[in-house]
């Protein structure tokens, strides 16, 4: 039984290191992670919407980028 607990502790430690590493990566790359795991760009990005004007010219509109961690 002790071996099972040791293996579980090792797995938990590895998972915690992976999560800490992911949060460090997000912080250094201007990403924001909320408590639910949703990842958001820390800065506004411009996206091109070609059909927004209806004349084929398109316009640029700034939006907050969003990704979802799974």
N, C-alpha and C positions, 0 to 999 in steps of 0.2 A: 504494500500500500504506500509506503514511503517513496518508492521509485515513481509511482504514478503522480504523487504530489510534487516531486522534484521536477518531473517532466512538464507538468502543468505550470509550475512556477517559471521554468525556462521559456515556455511558449508565451506566457503573459509578459515576461520581460522583453522578449523579442518584439511582440506586438506593440508594447509601449515605446520602444526605441523607434520603430517604424512610424508610429503616429507623431512622435516628437520631431522626427526628421521631416515628415511631411509638413508639419506646422512651421518649422524653421524655413523650409523651402518657400512656402506661401508668403511668409513674412518678408523674406529677402527679394521676392519677385512681385511685391506690391499687390498681393492677393489678400482678401479678407475671408476668414472662415468663421461662420457663426456656430452656435451650439448644436444645431441640427446637422452640421456637416456641409451646408451649402457654401459654395465658394463664389466670391464676387471679385471682379477686378477692382482694385483700389483707385483707379483713375478712369475718367470718362474717355471713351473711344468714339471715333467717327465711323459711321456705317453708310454705305451708299444704297439708296433706295431708288432704283431706276424707274419704277412705275408710279412714284408718288405724285408727280406733276401731271402725268397723262400726256405730256408732249414729247416723251422719249429722251428729254434732256436729263431728267433725274435731279435729285438734290441730295445734299449731305445733311444728316441730322445726327446730333450727338446723343448717345444713349449710354446708360450704365450697363456694362457687360455682365453676364451672369452665366455661371456654370454650375452644375449639380454633381457633387461627389457621390459615388455609389459604392 
